Structures are given as structure tokens and as C-alpha cells.
Amino acid sequence: MAPSAVSFPPVNQFTAAPEAYYSSGLRARFLLDADRSAAKTEGSATYAKIGYEVDEIAYRKRVQASLAAGNLPTEVPAGWPTQMSGPLVWDKGDFQGEAEYVYYLTDKDKLEISNALETFKDFGLGGHEVSQATFPLPSLGKKLTNVRNDVYGGRGFAIVRGLDPDAYTMEDLTVVYLGISSYIGERRGKQDQRGSMLMHVIKRGDQDRDVQYSEDKPFHTDTVTDCLCLFTRSLSEKGGRSILASAWTVYNEIAATRPDIIHVLAESNWPFDTFGRNPPYYTRPVLFYHDDKLITSFSRRLLVGHVPFDKRSPGIPGLTEAQAEALDMIHFVARKHEINPRIERGDLRFINNMAVLHRREAFENSAGNARHLIRVWLNNEHMCWKLPRALQLSWARIFEDSEREEHWDLEPPRKDGKILRVAGSCD
């Protein structure tokens, strides 16, 4: 008997998102009602003029003003390293070819994947229940262990190449990339307030919004996940690569040349917008040094908004001039050391989101070639680095909050025939 078709939970696409940013369970677990981590708005304070797009002229002026004012710390914060070392410290000239970070699936691997898919179907489970136990890869799984180790303990990124998206139904394809990615991290996170488990990174046919894809994005992390997984379903006609830079390399340069900026990044007063929820913002550092690991965690959109798409919530704090300079400095130092890996259809890209920055280059679609990535947030409970309390809360909201629904959109969600952009899709 042929294996049954894979099913996923029915999608209730348009359930209103709850107002509270943190569920009642998380508030009780982390004592948030007593903690009050988001301070009250500071009245008529003056903040820096900074937007989502990086303004190099404004940045250079801030640098000049800081150096002219003087009286800057000349050492990194107490207890912080003057220099990070290890395989996560790399530059664009350190890789001789893509074979250093790409694992190419063999014919034997692909046969094993097909067999694992049939085995999974025989279990009669929903597609969202795929795991190492239900998607067995006895030989390939050992190779994927090396990929996982590269992500968490090596250079911080890897690409698995060779899947053919056209070889499967959409349900089967989803099970396949979830099954392979389970060997990197089995727990998957909710990527927005709605509970979207699969985020479709595409142009959505909205001319006003889609203009942003003709511009390069600034460097950032996805804020809350230890491993970012990107599956390449289709490619654009031109551009659209995901560009990477080591946050440890960026740290080393800033620590050596502007240690005062490390102080700014490590302060706990960075205001992260929750875009209309309660609380309206929370505060924490952008940069952590914890358990001998350097962790970088920020989204530029959450710190400055993205006008006109996501306007900064009214009445909440903006960035200081020092914070604006520090945020831009991360971007420009990362640009000096970035690598631009080639991308192919079917690629599974795994990125250590705690230590590797990424940005997306501008791209153009055509009638026959439209960029479509599917993003999954992965957590490996055994390999994830130890997290400071502020990030423990963030991770728990994404990976442990059972009070929010899960939505498994195999295709981009639509409303009235139009592709829906889910609010807060870059949380």
C-alpha cells in the first residue's frame, strides 16, 4: 500500500493576535509583572534621527562628533575579552571555495531521504510532527551531525545543497526540509505573534511594500533563535543572496579601535519595539558576553522601525546618538568582512543566529524567476549556547509558549486573493 498523503494542521489564518506580548504563563514564569523590564517613557527626551536604511553620511558625522568630544572609555567593559578567538573569527578571505561550507547531497543521500519520507508517511503523523525519530536518516544523519557541529561550534554556518523542489508535492517537500533540518535542531519556533511556524520570504505583489526589495538590507540577526534555517524554494532573476559576516570578527575590530562602542552595545537600555502590544517595548542589550561566548542579538526594525512599512510605536524611547552610532558601526564593520555565498534552488542554509550576522542584497524578479525562501527558526536544546536571563525570556516566548496557536502555512497566507503580510513577521 502506498504511503498516505502528509497533512498539516488546518490553517486558521486570520485569528486576531492577542494584545499581550508575553503570555500569562511567561509572565508568571519570569516574574514579569514584578520585574517591569520596560521603563516608563522619558517624556521629552531628544533622540537620534536614524532610520532603517543606513545613512553613511550621518554615521560618519556621528563618529567625528564622538571622537571630537573625547572622554571615551579606552578599554572594553570589565570582564569582557579584548579579542575573541576560534573558528567563529573569520574574514572574507578565509574561505578558498564553497566546498569548505557546502555539503553536497549524493545520490545515496537522496535515496535515503526518499525512504525517510515513506517511513514518515507510514507513521500516519501530521507533517508538523517530523523529527529525527520519525524521519530516519541512518547514514546522512551522521553527516548532518557534522553540519550541526559546524553551525554551533565551528564557523557558524553551513549549506546543504542538492534537493530538487520540483521532485515533491508541497506537503512532501515541507516534510523533507523539516526532516533534514531536525538533525540540526528539532524544536521549531513561532516567528510572529500569530504563531507562524513557516515564514515565506517573498515579494508580495504590493508595489509600495515591495520597493524595499530593490534595496540592500542592513546587517542584523533574526533576534530570537539559535539557528536560522532558510530553504530556497526558488530564485530571483537577479541578486537576492544572503550575505554573512562573523559577529565575532566585527567585535574584535570594534574592541580594538572603539572600545567605547562595546560599552554602548552592552548596556541594557536598548528599546525594542513590540509594535502596539503590551508592553509597548522592552529593554535589553544588543551584545552579551556570557559563559565565555559572545552573543549578538538585534533587529534594526525593532530598534528604529521601518518607515513607511513599520512605523516606530508612538511615545516609546528612540535611540541615543551613541546607540545610533553603535548600530551603524556594526553594519559598516560587517561590510568589510562579509562573504557572499552562492545560492541555488533547494539549498538549506543554516546560520548560527547568535554569532553570525546576515543581510539580503537587492534583487529583481522576472515572470519566470521569483525569489522565494522559507524561513524556519530552530532550537537545539543541547547545542544552544547558555543564554543570559534576558535572552532566556526571548527564547521561551518563541519556543516554549504553548498559549499561542501554531500556523503551518505551506504557501504564503492570502486574504481576498492577496498575499497577506503577517504583522510582526520579523520579531
Disulfide bonds with the S-S distance in Angstrom:
none
